[in-house]
Amino acid sequence: MNDVLTQPRPIRLKGRSFLALALSPEMPVDDWLVQLDNLAARSAGFFLRKPIVLDLSSLDIGQDELRDLVAKLATRKVRIMGIEGAKASLLAPDLPPALTDGKGTSDVEITAVEESSAPAAANPAPTVSAPSRSSSSLIVSQPVRSGQSLHHAEGDVTIVGSVASGSEVVAGGSIHVYGALRGRAMAGTMGNSTARIFCRKLEAELIAIDGFYLTAEDLEPSLRGKAVQIWLEGETIKVAAVI
């Protein structure tokens, strides 16, 4: 009997792709952390339960400073899954591992995320059922409800409905919302600065293109509630009404 129970079973390995956000700190780091706090305060849940990569390619710091930075991010509930662009001598066993060659995923991942910073609740937020998909575009024929997160790193996302407050849409390409955009929309997340965001009614908590973002407080009041398009010029996000 024991022989049957202890027979080895093959370890099951499955592929998974997660879209990670890359944080690129700037000097002085304390000032950069203040800006990070401002972003988190204006967009609750922005970093909640997201895989984050720390990009040090443009930061010259020592190992102790890096260890201090990772600790300060942890107190802000920013979980660093890996470090990119760091010298080998900078890393240590107690620091996140080195990552290289980050690439886009080939899968569509739609996971439920709660907006508040509270611990995982007994009743998790609902998950959007898998919509139709193609290699370059994703069409969602239902609203994105509060607490839901929709990621599509391969290309454009079109939503035939509204994006509720407390939800988010992340796309490698452009985002089209045929309804009200009340949550967060991040386009061009794989380095596509030509991506755009279109929506029929602008009431967004946060919009971002290629890492540059605006929160609700930054948006021109006269454009709220209107059909708009949003694009990037240099490092400036432009918002204009669609006539």
C-alpha positions as semicolon CSV with decimal commas, in nm:
position;residue;x (nm);y (nm);z (nm)
1;M;0,000;0,000;0,000
2;N;0,279;0,238;0,091
3;D;0,453;0,162;-0,235
4;V;0,145;0,276;-0,425
5;L;0,117;0,600;-0,230
6;T;0,484;0,693;-0,269
7;Q;0,515;0,625;-0,638
8;P;0,669;0,934;-0,796
9;R;0,444;1,146;-1,009
10;P;0,575;1,374;-1,280
11;I;0,587;1,740;-1,192
12;R;0,340;1,929;-1,403
13;L;0,478;2,240;-1,568
14;K;0,257;2,498;-1,734
15;G;0,343;2,813;-1,918
16;R;0,213;3,144;-1,788
17;S;0,267;3,498;-1,911
18;F;0,207;3,799;-1,688
19;L;0,227;4,158;-1,798
20;A;0,468;4,325;-1,557
21;L;0,496;4,697;-1,498
22;A;0,849;4,837;-1,509
23;L;0,946;5,104;-1,260
24;S;1,246;5,319;-1,353
25;P;1,355;5,519;-1,046
26;E;1,532;5,849;-1,093
27;M;1,770;6,046;-0,875
28;P;1,718;6,170;-0,615
29;V;1,534;5,856;-0,517
30;D;1,348;6,017;-0,226
31;D;1,192;6,271;-0,461
32;W;1,101;5,992;-0,700
33;L;0,932;5,805;-0,416
34;V;0,726;6,116;-0,338
35;Q;0,605;6,117;-0,699
36;L;0,525;5,748;-0,670
37;D;0,322;5,815;-0,356
38;N;0,133;6,090;-0,538
39;L;0,045;5,851;-0,820
40;A;-0,069;5,581;-0,578
41;A;-0,278;5,834;-0,383
42;R;-0,452;5,958;-0,696
43;S;-0,515;5,613;-0,840
44;A;-0,598;5,368;-0,564
45;G;-0,494;5,011;-0,632
46;F;-0,257;5,104;-0,913
47;F;0,018;4,870;-0,788
48;L;-0,204;4,626;-0,605
49;R;-0,113;4,264;-0,678
50;K;0,079;4,353;-0,993
51;P;0,414;4,204;-1,088
52;I;0,666;4,488;-1,091
53;V;1,013;4,492;-1,246
54;L;1,265;4,743;-1,115
55;D;1,460;4,890;-1,408
56;L;1,796;5,023;-1,287
57;S;1,949;5,086;-1,629
58;S;1,952;5,464;-1,572
59;L;2,019;5,464;-1,198
60;D;2,366;5,462;-1,039
61;I;2,330;5,341;-0,682
62;G;2,511;5,106;-0,447
63;Q;2,394;4,778;-0,305
64;D;2,289;4,925;0,031
65;E;2,092;5,197;-0,144
66;L;1,925;4,936;-0,364
67;R;1,837;4,728;-0,061
68;D;1,688;5,038;0,103
69;L;1,491;5,122;-0,212
70;V;1,342;4,771;-0,236
71;A;1,245;4,789;0,133
72;K;1,077;5,128;0,088
73;L;0,883;4,996;-0,211
74;A;0,774;4,696;-0,007
75;T;0,628;4,925;0,259
76;R;0,421;5,078;-0,020
77;K;0,296;4,732;-0,120
78;V;0,496;4,746;-0,445
79;R;0,621;4,393;-0,498
80;I;0,942;4,368;-0,700
81;M;0,954;4,039;-0,891
82;G;1,293;4,107;-1,051
83;I;1,559;4,365;-1,127
84;E;1,656;4,463;-1,478
85;G;1,960;4,657;-1,596
86;A;2,169;4,609;-1,281
87;K;2,534;4,508;-1,258
88;A;2,588;4,157;-1,125
89;S;2,792;4,299;-0,837
90;L;2,490;4,504;-0,728
91;L;2,267;4,204;-0,661
92;A;2,262;3,984;-0,353
93;P;2,069;3,675;-0,237
94;D;1,833;3,887;-0,026
95;L;1,742;4,105;-0,326
96;P;1,502;4,021;-0,612
97;P;1,665;3,821;-0,892
98;A;1,805;3,964;-1,211
99;L;1,579;3,967;-1,517
100;T;1,678;4,029;-1,876
101;D;1,514;4,066;-2,216
102;G;1,161;4,141;-2,111
103;K;0,925;4,065;-2,397
104;G;0,558;4,085;-2,474
105;T;0,334;3,792;-2,400
106;S;0,136;3,593;-2,652
107;D;-0,154;3,521;-2,419
108;V;-0,455;3,722;-2,312
109;E;-0,479;3,736;-1,936
110;I;-0,795;3,861;-1,772
111;T;-0,777;3,850;-1,395
112;A;-0,984;3,991;-1,116
113;V;-0,822;4,264;-0,905
114;E;-0,977;4,455;-0,617
115;E;-0,923;4,826;-0,602
116;S;-0,882;4,871;-0,228
117;S;-0,556;4,803;-0,046
118;A;-0,728;4,564;0,194
119;P;-0,608;4,202;0,216
120;A;-0,752;3,945;-0,018
121;A;-1,121;3,925;0,060
122;A;-1,330;3,615;0,098
123;N;-1,541;3,719;-0,199
124;P;-1,305;3,789;-0,485
125;A;-1,399;4,028;-0,762
126;P;-1,560;3,862;-1,062
127;T;-1,351;3,770;-1,360
128;V;-1,438;3,872;-1,713
129;S;-1,518;3,573;-1,928
130;A;-1,270;3,522;-2,209
131;P;-1,372;3,724;-2,513
132;S;-1,288;3,654;-2,870
133;R;-0,925;3,725;-2,950
134;S;-0,682;3,739;-3,235
135;S;-0,310;3,780;-3,259
136;S;-0,330;4,160;-3,280
137;S;-0,661;4,277;-3,146
138;L;-0,906;4,198;-2,871
139;I;-1,276;4,280;-2,878
140;V;-1,470;4,274;-2,552
141;S;-1,845;4,281;-2,609
142;Q;-1,937;4,354;-2,248
143;P;-1,861;4,626;-1,993
144;V;-1,552;4,601;-1,776
145;R;-1,685;4,604;-1,423
146;S;-1,532;4,754;-1,111
147;G;-1,254;4,536;-0,972
148;Q;-1,175;4,374;-1,303
149;S;-0,846;4,401;-1,489
150;L;-0,810;4,334;-1,860
151;H;-0,463;4,291;-2,010
152;H;-0,375;4,245;-2,375
153;A;-0,008;4,297;-2,454
154;E;-0,032;4,200;-2,820
155;G;-0,224;4,491;-2,966
156;D;-0,542;4,697;-2,960
157;V;-0,834;4,650;-2,725
158;T;-1,188;4,748;-2,824
159;I;-1,458;4,751;-2,558
160;V;-1,819;4,765;-2,668
161;G;-1,941;4,913;-2,342
162;S;-1,808;5,112;-2,051
163;V;-1,506;5,075;-1,824
164;A;-1,623;5,116;-1,467
165;S;-1,449;5,305;-1,188
166;G;-1,207;5,075;-1,010
167;S;-1,133;4,867;-1,319
168;E;-0,846;4,888;-1,564
169;V;-0,760;4,810;-1,924
170;V;-0,396;4,756;-2,023
171;A;-0,302;4,722;-2,391
172;G;0,016;4,699;-2,591
173;G;-0,160;4,896;-2,864
174;S;-0,450;5,141;-2,865
175;I;-0,765;5,129;-2,653
176;H;-1,112;5,202;-2,791
177;V;-1,402;5,237;-2,547
178;Y;-1,750;5,267;-2,698
179;G;-1,895;5,391;-2,371
180;A;-1,782;5,578;-2,061
181;L;-1,421;5,540;-1,951
182;R;-1,432;5,575;-1,574
183;G;-1,149;5,343;-1,467
184;R;-0,784;5,330;-1,572
185;A;-0,668;5,289;-1,931
186;M;-0,304;5,226;-2,016
187;A;-0,217;5,200;-2,384
188;G;0,114;5,135;-2,559
189;T;0,249;4,953;-2,254
190;M;0,502;4,755;-2,457
191;G;0,681;5,071;-2,568
192;N;0,437;5,183;-2,837
193;S;0,437;5,562;-2,818
194;T;0,201;5,588;-3,118
195;A;-0,081;5,412;-2,937
196;R;-0,395;5,612;-2,866
197;I;-0,696;5,597;-2,640
198;F;-1,043;5,672;-2,770
199;C;-1,357;5,686;-2,561
200;R;-1,711;5,811;-2,599
201;K;-1,727;5,965;-2,251
202;L;-1,413;6,067;-2,059
203;E;-1,441;6,020;-1,684
204;A;-1,117;5,829;-1,633
205;E;-0,931;5,785;-1,307
206;L;-0,604;5,752;-1,496
207;I;-0,489;5,739;-1,855
208;A;-0,141;5,641;-1,970
209;I;0,044;5,592;-2,298
210;D;0,387;5,431;-2,313
211;G;0,441;5,493;-1,942
212;F;0,340;5,859;-1,939
213;Y;0,022;5,917;-1,747
214;L;-0,239;6,168;-1,634
215;T;-0,473;6,123;-1,341
216;A;-0,827;6,255;-1,312
217;E;-0,695;6,569;-1,141
218;D;-0,469;6,642;-1,438
219;L;-0,744;6,624;-1,700
220;E;-0,891;6,940;-1,843
221;P;-1,235;6,985;-1,678
222;S;-1,392;7,105;-2,002
223;L;-1,318;6,765;-2,162
224;R;-1,478;6,555;-1,893
225;G;-1,787;6,372;-2,012
226;K;-1,696;6,423;-2,376
227;A;-1,587;6,193;-2,655
228;V;-1,209;6,232;-2,681
229;Q;-0,894;6,091;-2,827
230;I;-0,570;6,078;-2,630
231;W;-0,222;6,052;-2,774
232;L;0,142;6,118;-2,692
233;E;0,358;6,399;-2,830
234;G;0,712;6,363;-2,706
235;E;0,664;6,317;-2,333
236;T;0,336;6,507;-2,318
237;I;-0,007;6,347;-2,325
238;K;-0,255;6,532;-2,543
239;V;-0,633;6,510;-2,504
240;A;-0,876;6,650;-2,758
241;A;-1,247;6,624;-2,818
242;V;-1,363;6,407;-3,107
243;I;-1,602;6,606;-3,320
